[in-house]
Amino acid sequence: MRSLSLVLPILLAATPIAAEPVSFSGWTEQRFSLFQKVDYGFSSSRLSVSSDDAASMTYRRLPAGSWGATSASWSWAVSQSVPATDLTRKGGDDRNLSLYFVFLPEAEARRIGEGGSIRNLLNNDQARVLVYVWGGVHGRGDVLSSPYLGARGKTIVRRPSGTGSFRETVDLAGDYTRAFGGAAGALVGLAVSADSDDTNSTIRGEISGLSIN
């Protein structure tokens, strides 16, 4: 029994934390225009996006049990793409898909609770946002200043503009340190956006199999 008591903690420590699937059911759409032409298709494991000369965002808050996530993975596919753009240029930064990971210091996260709009969350001075993007003329892994979030957000390029289908795995903790310095706070929210209004173009894409751990 004594040997088992010594070995068991080691085995438990070596066991990887299981990935937590993120359902797309129940996400909330944030419209940027009353007459936008962006359509989302929501299911438990898949989010489809159709954008015609428009921009929009959909989001969900995460429960406290998910706040400690340090990595994420997902699949995404694009069959119709916007042209390559400069992602640092406000008003000229169209991209196929963006996946937002929103962090707050835990004390602030507990103060505001698990409700509230994505606008309020992104405008919180204490928020820090990693935005993984498929689009632009930039190189894979480039970390760019956000033209909208200022010091609160950084764009991380995963794929340049174009079509295809890919699986992504990201180190949220490492990317946070690289982008902002220090350790990440609580992961309190996720969002997906599509943006084709500056180039009058069309996006057809999807994200599936999103998980955090």
C-alpha positions as CSV (number, residue, x, y, z in Angstrom):
1,M,0.0,0.0,0.0
2,R,2.8,2.4,0.8
3,S,4.4,1.9,-2.7
4,L,1.0,2.5,-4.3
5,S,0.5,5.7,-2.3
6,L,3.8,6.9,-3.7
7,V,3.2,5.9,-7.3
8,L,-0.5,7.1,-7.5
9,P,0.3,10.9,-7.3
10,I,2.9,10.5,-10.1
11,L,0.4,8.7,-12.3
12,L,-2.2,11.3,-11.7
13,A,0.2,14.1,-12.5
14,A,1.3,12.4,-15.7
15,T,-2.3,12.0,-16.9
16,P,-3.1,14.6,-19.6
17,I,-6.1,16.9,-18.9
18,A,-8.9,15.8,-21.2
19,A,-9.9,18.3,-23.9
20,E,-13.3,20.0,-23.3
21,P,-15.5,20.2,-26.4
22,V,-17.1,23.5,-27.0
23,S,-20.6,23.4,-28.4
24,F,-21.7,26.0,-30.9
25,S,-25.3,25.6,-29.8
26,G,-26.6,28.7,-27.9
27,W,-24.1,31.2,-29.2
28,T,-25.2,34.8,-29.5
29,E,-24.9,36.9,-32.6
30,Q,-23.5,40.5,-32.4
31,R,-24.7,42.4,-35.5
32,F,-22.7,45.3,-36.7
33,S,-25.4,46.5,-39.1
34,L,-29.2,46.1,-39.2
35,F,-29.0,45.0,-42.8
36,Q,-26.0,42.8,-42.7
37,K,-25.7,39.7,-45.0
38,V,-24.0,37.2,-42.7
39,D,-25.6,33.9,-41.9
40,Y,-24.5,31.5,-39.2
41,G,-25.5,27.9,-39.0
42,F,-25.2,26.5,-35.4
43,S,-24.9,22.9,-34.3
44,S,-23.3,21.2,-31.4
45,S,-19.9,20.7,-33.1
46,R,-20.0,22.9,-36.2
47,L,-20.5,26.5,-37.0
48,S,-21.0,27.4,-40.7
49,V,-20.5,31.0,-41.9
50,S,-21.8,32.7,-45.1
51,S,-20.8,36.4,-45.5
52,D,-21.7,38.6,-48.5
53,D,-20.1,42.1,-48.4
54,A,-20.7,42.2,-44.6
55,A,-19.1,41.7,-41.2
56,S,-20.5,40.1,-38.0
57,M,-19.6,38.2,-34.8
58,T,-21.0,35.5,-32.7
59,Y,-19.9,34.7,-29.2
60,R,-20.4,32.8,-26.0
61,R,-19.3,33.3,-22.4
62,L,-17.5,30.5,-20.7
63,P,-18.4,29.1,-17.2
64,A,-15.9,29.4,-14.3
65,G,-14.9,25.7,-14.8
66,S,-13.3,26.6,-18.1
67,W,-11.4,29.7,-17.0
68,G,-8.2,27.8,-16.5
69,A,-7.8,26.5,-20.1
70,T,-4.3,27.0,-21.6
71,S,-4.7,25.5,-25.1
72,A,-7.2,25.0,-27.8
73,S,-7.8,23.1,-31.1
74,W,-10.3,23.3,-33.9
75,S,-10.8,22.5,-37.6
76,W,-11.7,25.1,-40.1
77,A,-12.5,25.2,-43.9
78,V,-13.0,27.9,-46.4
79,S,-14.4,27.4,-49.9
80,Q,-14.8,31.0,-50.9
81,S,-12.2,33.6,-49.7
82,V,-11.8,37.3,-49.4
83,P,-8.7,38.8,-51.1
84,A,-5.5,39.2,-49.2
85,T,-5.5,42.3,-47.0
86,D,-3.5,44.2,-44.5
87,L,-4.8,43.0,-41.1
88,T,-3.4,46.0,-39.3
89,R,-5.4,48.5,-41.4
90,K,-8.7,49.6,-39.9
91,G,-11.3,49.6,-42.6
92,G,-9.3,47.4,-44.9
93,D,-8.7,44.3,-42.9
94,D,-11.1,41.8,-44.3
95,R,-10.4,38.2,-43.3
96,N,-12.2,34.9,-43.8
97,L,-12.5,33.7,-40.2
98,S,-11.3,35.0,-36.8
99,L,-11.5,33.1,-33.5
100,Y,-11.3,35.2,-30.4
101,F,-10.1,34.1,-27.0
102,V,-10.9,36.6,-24.3
103,F,-9.1,36.8,-21.0
104,L,-9.7,38.7,-17.8
105,P,-7.9,38.8,-14.4
106,E,-9.8,36.3,-12.3
107,A,-10.9,38.9,-9.7
108,E,-12.4,41.0,-12.5
109,A,-14.0,37.9,-14.1
110,R,-15.7,37.0,-10.8
111,R,-16.8,40.6,-10.3
112,I,-18.7,40.9,-13.7
113,G,-20.0,37.3,-13.6
114,E,-20.7,35.0,-16.6
115,G,-23.2,37.3,-18.4
116,G,-22.9,40.5,-20.4
117,S,-22.4,41.3,-24.1
118,I,-19.3,40.7,-26.1
119,R,-19.0,44.5,-26.7
120,N,-18.8,45.2,-23.0
121,L,-16.3,42.4,-22.6
122,L,-14.0,43.5,-25.4
123,N,-14.2,47.1,-24.2
124,N,-13.2,46.2,-20.6
125,D,-9.8,47.9,-19.9
126,Q,-8.6,44.8,-18.2
127,A,-9.5,42.4,-21.1
128,R,-6.8,40.8,-23.2
129,V,-7.8,39.2,-26.5
130,L,-5.9,36.7,-28.7
131,V,-7.4,36.7,-32.2
132,Y,-6.4,33.8,-34.4
133,V,-7.0,34.7,-38.0
134,W,-7.4,33.0,-41.4
135,G,-6.7,35.8,-43.8
136,G,-4.4,38.7,-44.8
137,V,-1.1,38.9,-46.6
138,H,1.0,38.1,-43.5
139,G,3.1,35.1,-42.5
140,R,2.0,32.2,-40.4
141,G,2.6,33.0,-36.7
142,D,2.9,36.7,-37.2
143,V,1.7,38.7,-34.2
144,L,0.0,41.9,-35.2
145,S,-1.5,44.9,-33.5
146,S,-5.2,45.0,-33.6
147,P,-6.7,48.0,-35.4
148,Y,-9.8,47.9,-33.2
149,L,-8.7,46.6,-29.7
150,G,-5.6,48.7,-29.2
151,A,-3.4,47.4,-26.4
152,R,-6.1,44.9,-25.3
153,G,-5.8,42.7,-28.4
154,K,-3.3,41.0,-30.7
155,T,-3.9,39.3,-34.0
156,I,-2.1,36.0,-34.6
157,V,-2.0,34.8,-38.2
158,R,-2.7,31.1,-38.7
159,R,-3.4,31.1,-42.4
160,P,-3.0,33.7,-45.2
161,S,-6.0,34.5,-47.3
162,G,-7.2,31.6,-49.5
163,T,-9.2,28.4,-49.4
164,G,-8.7,24.9,-48.0
165,S,-9.3,22.9,-44.9
166,F,-6.9,22.6,-41.8
167,R,-6.7,21.5,-38.2
168,E,-5.2,24.0,-35.7
169,T,-3.8,23.5,-32.3
170,V,-2.6,26.6,-30.3
171,D,-0.8,27.2,-27.0
172,L,-3.0,29.9,-25.5
173,A,-0.7,30.3,-22.5
174,G,2.5,30.6,-24.6
175,D,0.9,32.9,-27.2
176,Y,-0.5,35.1,-24.4
177,T,2.9,35.6,-22.9
178,R,4.4,36.3,-26.4
179,A,1.7,38.8,-27.1
180,F,1.2,40.6,-23.8
181,G,3.9,39.4,-21.4
182,G,3.1,37.8,-18.1
183,A,0.6,35.0,-17.4
184,A,-2.9,34.7,-18.9
185,G,-5.8,35.4,-16.7
186,A,-9.2,33.6,-16.8
187,L,-10.4,32.5,-20.3
188,V,-13.9,34.0,-20.0
189,G,-15.2,34.2,-23.6
190,L,-15.0,32.9,-27.2
191,A,-16.1,34.6,-30.4
192,V,-16.0,34.0,-34.1
193,S,-16.2,36.7,-36.8
194,A,-16.3,36.9,-40.6
195,D,-15.4,40.1,-42.4
196,S,-15.9,40.8,-46.1
197,D,-17.4,44.3,-46.2
198,D,-14.3,46.3,-47.2
199,T,-13.5,44.2,-50.3
200,N,-17.2,43.6,-51.3
201,S,-16.4,39.9,-51.4
202,T,-17.9,36.6,-50.3
203,I,-16.9,34.1,-47.6
204,R,-18.1,30.5,-47.3
205,G,-16.5,28.7,-44.4
206,E,-16.9,26.7,-41.2
207,I,-15.3,25.9,-37.9
208,S,-15.8,22.5,-36.2
209,G,-14.4,20.4,-33.5
210,L,-13.5,23.3,-31.2
211,S,-12.1,22.2,-27.8
212,I,-10.2,23.8,-25.0
213,N,-8.0,22.3,-22.2
